[in-house]
């Protein structure tokens, strides 16, 4: 028998008739309608629990959840061994190129290159962040790393600034101040 609209039926036992309360004593659920005798829970609205709590009590009643979700997005990570397999010698590697090759999902959180594996090819890498070991490996192979975004700004800030020499006061100006 083929399944068609006119012969569709729900599975046996899936449909249950609603219990009709308060329809006379002979029904078995008359007079008190299965709520027992007097009391708060027998009245309408009483079964839900009459709780009126302040904000603190509501917060305390919520169970704590394990773990911690950082508000900061995590960088998309790529190891240099993957770059070695995927790219040719002399390629310029940018986040958009990494997305097009399917190595990362999105460029939005930023890209970080890690130094796992060996690198023999020469690359120019333009990313947000690079680990020290990865940078050393790229430079050792003859490539170069260019940082952009917040990481590049931090690197500029950490470089020591040239100290400005203050002009020395002449001894004559000191003498004139003392004489006054």
C-alpha positions in Angstrom: 0.0 0.0 0.0 1.5 3.3 -1.0 1.6 6.3 1.3 -0.9 9.0 0.3 -2.7 11.9 2.0 -5.9 10.0 2.5 -4.3 7.1 4.3 -2.0 9.0 6.7 -2.6 8.2 10.3 -0.6 9.0 13.5 1.4 6.2 15.1 -0.5 4.1 17.6 -0.3 5.5 21.1 1.1 8.9 20.0 -2.3 10.6 20.4 -3.6 10.7 23.9 -7.1 12.0 24.9 -7.0 15.0 27.3 -8.3 14.2 30.8 -11.6 16.1 31.2 -11.6 17.4 34.8 -14.6 18.5 36.8 -17.3 16.8 34.8 -19.2 15.1 37.6 -18.4 12.6 40.3 -18.9 9.5 38.1 -16.1 10.6 35.8 -13.6 10.0 38.6 -12.3 13.6 38.4 -15.3 15.5 39.6 -15.8 17.7 42.7 -12.1 18.6 43.4 -10.8 17.8 39.8 -7.8 15.8 40.9 -6.4 18.7 43.0 -7.1 17.2 46.4 -8.9 19.2 49.1 -8.3 22.8 50.3 -5.0 24.7 50.2 -2.9 26.9 48.0 -2.2 24.2 45.4 -5.8 23.5 44.9 -6.6 27.0 43.9 -6.1 28.4 40.4 -2.6 29.8 39.9 -1.3 28.0 43.0 0.5 25.1 41.4 3.1 27.3 39.6 4.4 28.4 43.0 3.9 31.8 44.4 7.4 33.0 44.4 8.2 36.7 44.5 11.9 37.2 44.9 14.2 40.1 44.5 16.9 40.2 41.9 19.7 38.8 44.1 17.6 35.7 45.0 16.8 35.1 41.3 20.4 35.3 40.4 21.4 32.9 43.2 18.8 30.4 42.1 20.5 30.0 38.7 23.1 27.3 38.7 26.7 28.2 37.8 28.0 27.0 34.5 31.4 25.5 34.1 34.1 27.1 32.0 34.9 30.6 30.9 34.3 32.2 27.5 36.7 35.0 26.7 35.3 38.2 25.2 38.4 38.4 23.0 38.3 36.5 19.6 40.9 33.9 19.1 43.3 34.2 16.2 43.0 31.8 13.2 46.2 29.6 13.5 48.4 28.3 10.7 51.6 26.4 11.2 54.6 27.0 8.9 54.7 23.3 7.9 51.2 23.8 6.3 52.6 26.9 4.4 55.5 24.8 3.2 53.2 22.2 1.7 50.6 24.6 0.3 52.6 27.5 -1.2 55.4 27.8 -3.8 58.8 29.5 -3.3 58.5 33.3 -3.4 54.8 33.5 -2.7 53.2 36.4 -0.8 51.0 35.0 1.9 48.1 37.2 3.2 44.9 36.3 5.2 42.8 36.5 2.1 45.1 34.1 0.3 44.9 31.7 3.3 41.0 31.8 3.1 41.0 31.1 -0.6 43.3 28.1 -0.1 40.9 26.8 2.7 43.5 26.9 5.4 41.4 29.3 7.6 37.7 30.0 7.8 37.7 33.7 8.4 40.1 36.7 8.5 37.9 38.6 10.9 39.6 37.5 14.2 43.0 37.8 12.7 45.7 35.3 11.7 48.6 34.0 13.6 51.5 32.0 12.2 53.0 29.4 14.5 56.5 27.8 14.1 55.6 24.0 14.1 57.5 22.2 11.4 60.3 23.0 9.1 60.5 25.7 6.4 62.8 25.6 3.4 60.9 27.9 1.0 61.2 31.7 0.9 57.9 33.5 1.7 56.7 37.1 2.3 54.1 36.8 5.0 51.7 39.6 5.8 49.6 38.7 8.9 48.4 40.0 12.3 50.7 38.0 14.5 53.7 35.6 14.3 55.3 33.5 17.0 59.1 34.1 17.6 60.0 30.6 16.4 58.0 31.1 13.2 59.5 34.4 12.5 63.0 33.0 13.0 62.3 30.1 10.6 60.9 32.4 7.9 63.9 34.8 8.2 66.3 31.9 8.2 64.8 30.5 5.0 65.3 34.0 3.4 61.7 35.3 3.7 60.3 38.2 5.5 57.4 38.9 7.9 55.3 42.0 7.8 52.8 42.6 10.6 49.7 44.8 10.4 46.9 45.6 12.8 47.3 45.9 16.6 50.4 43.7 16.7 52.3 46.0 14.4 51.5 49.0 16.5 52.7 47.2 19.7 56.0 46.4 18.0 56.5 50.0 17.1 55.7 51.1 20.7 58.2 48.6 22.3 61.2 49.9 20.3 63.4 52.2 22.4 62.9 55.9 21.7 65.8 58.2 21.2 66.4 60.3 24.3 66.3 64.0 23.8 69.1 65.9 25.5 67.9 68.8 27.6 69.8 72.0 27.0 72.1 72.8 29.9 71.5 76.0 31.8 74.3 78.4 31.5 76.0 79.4 34.8 75.4 83.0 34.1 71.6 82.7 34.3 72.1 81.0 37.7 74.2 83.9 39.0 71.6 86.5 37.9 68.8 84.6 39.8 70.9 84.5 43.0 71.8 88.2 42.8 68.1 89.2 42.6 
